Amino acid sequence: YPTEAVDIAIIGAGPSGSIAASLLHAQGKKVLVLEKQHFPRFSIGESLLPCCMQVIDEANMLEAVNQAGFQFKNGAAFRHQDKYTSFDFTDKFTQGPGTTFQVERANFDKLLADEAVSQGVEIRYGHTVESIDLSAEPSLSVSNGKGQTQTINAKFVLDASGFGRVLPRLLDLEKPSTLPTRSAVFNHIHDNISDPNFDRNKILISVHPDNQDIWYWLIPFSDGRCSVGVVGEPEQLSSLSGYASNGFSDEIGNSDLDKILKTMINQEPGLRALLADAELINESGLLKGYSANVKTLATDKFALLGNAGEFLDPVFSSGVTIAMQSASMAAKTVIRQLDGERVDWQQDYAEPLMKGVDTFRTYVEAWYDYSFQEAIFFDKPDPKIKQMICSILAGYAWDDNNPFVSESKRRLNMVVELCRS
Ligand code: FAD
């Protein structure tokens, strides 16, 4: 296995990796994607936001995504006790796509990766990045799972390894998230929903009746199945479901997770009724402590994309959108650098990316101090304000023309005050 040299090595072929690879290849750069797993592979994160359709289009993958038969999505619905409200993403302040899809990520991620390959990108599956040397140009040590290791030299490295967080771990960039540790227990179901009023075109976020920290997602797919999950602090979830009072042990088995998921679903009357005939398809999964942060997002040798950088919280389905936006922004910045321009990675990449992440942060924090929940369930919303908030829920968190982006905290606080008065 001789040493190879490429312009850009990309770690991971999830949405951020495939999109970045496509955009860089289209500009004539030699790109190599190294992916640890073989596709299709399971990933969590199945509800997209319309804003990401712009990036999919930029990567010339829109037609393939539109034709794949994924579940159409035009908004988000929220329920708490007897309150129900919904956002129609086509009725928003910011210009741009107002609809998107709910996707099984195994198929969606494979589709994007296959599109990148058909455009000419090389993806090596079953190849795990083990270490990096940054003493000169970046040099990656890659194992092919058959006991062989190869060195890949690159002018630049993009870390698109998601929760693998390869460079944050190898380069000691990890920084604790400011958000508390939360867990998600989830599964796919044959939903057997008979309620004619259930809107399959929207993600449904339900709030636990007695504990507003705990919430559920229900994401319909196009074939009568749904993704369902419950999110909360591990101690709350384990004690409310009768498993234990101190969180989830490392030995927790899938049958316990199935019971926890079912018990938690049955505690929310709306979901209990909706999913009365549902059947679990897989063994339930558990993700613990997924919120993460880093000390730095990029230098002149590498940049972190998507979840390899900061991950906030799943409540507004912002993960794939942030991953794709980061891919688009990083690809443009890498091209400038490789073409000989001077680039300031903090100013040209990290700060613009963080603008959107920080907008989402305002809303995530306000979700968990319940003030945003108060605002969305307010029964007489101002239509213009609703459109501006709707833009953010549709993923347009970088649109400075939207006052709820440029002054996200102040504006949101004003709305909450208005609702209270
Ligand atoms: P990923 O899609 O995770 O891809 C990373 C790839 O890197 C993987 O294929 C992995 O195999 C590979 N890799 C890892 N380590 C290595 C290595 N050493 N060498 C080579 N390859 C490697 N987002 C949404 O948009 N909508 C949602 O509804 C949503 N729900 C969520 C629910 C929960 C409970 C959680 C925790 C997250 C959710 N997210 C959601 C977030 C979403 O899962 C991520 O933001 C998204 O998958 C990030 O994409 P990515 O391209 O950064 O990484």
Residues whose N, C-alpha, C, O or C-beta is under 5 A from the ligand:
A	BS01	FAD	I11 G12 A13 G14 P15 S16 G17 L34 E35 K36 Q37 S43 I44 G45 E46 S47 L48 H127 T128 V129 A160 S161 G162 F163 G164 V166 A184 L287 Y290 L305 G306 N307 A308 P314 S317 S318 G319 V320 T321 A323
